[in-house]
Amino acid sequence: MEWRGRRQSDNIEDRRGDPASGGFGRGGGFNFPSGGGVRRAGGGLSIGTIIFLVVIYFIFKMMGVDLLQVLDNGGMSSGPGYEQSQSGGTRAPANDEMTAFMRTVLAETEDTWQGIFQAQGQTYEEPRLVLFSGSTASACGSASAATGPFYCPSDHKVYLDTQFFQELSDRFGASGDFAEAYVVAHEVGHHVQNLLGILPKFNQARQRMSEEEANKMSVRVELQADCFAGIWGKYTQQKGLLESGDLEEALNAAQQIGDDTLQKRSQGYVVPESFNHGTSAQRVRWFKRGFDSGQLSACDTFSGPV
């Protein structure tokens, strides 16, 4: 995907390195030894402590952290690439390639959906993307790496532990930048559903459904988000941003995270009544339907078979 040099969204919250998110930040990590109770050399630090500090200094130096500069600034920073805001709140997005890519993909989804909503006489409200490591809090409860990427309709935010992409590549065999972009576009698709009133209706109706009925309806919701992601992919292609193999990356990602494929991989058999995202074939088919048509009308997953 040709993403470098394009507009980047400001709707990013970077919580990586936040100690409350399970990452490395102020007050976290380890403490340097105080030297109390240890024989000191010349009334200062002990020889063992000095050696320890020298070793630590060079370890951090190799990691790209200058401890002397950190100490001059008044304490330990949040780690390479991250800044603590002066207000003590959310850090500014790190200036690394992954963050730049996420900001660019989010900006492309903003441009796509702003245009679609405007054509229908509506206003698109942009969601925010929260990058975190380990775990963090959301208006929908605790978010963790184990839950995977998700959208919270209560705060209009997409939550993503960027380590998920490594798992997507290593564990599921779905690598590539457009595969990663598909994941973001799918979650933004849920935001579109929320703005269109689809998610609120589903959440209200789910309270009166059995678990099996709710799972079947959830599949339709998820497949529509895949179709919406496909629409975004179509607009991205029309801009000339797709490279050879990009579409195949997205389709492979959809294939690898289908309910049947995941269950076969984890337990060796499938339980169709427990599906809540759709089979691999369904996810591929609906993404491609959105991609081929580029039309919201093509993404009606609630009428007829899926």
Disulfide bonds with the S-S distance in Angstrom:
Cys140-Cys152 2.04
Cys227-Cys299 2.00
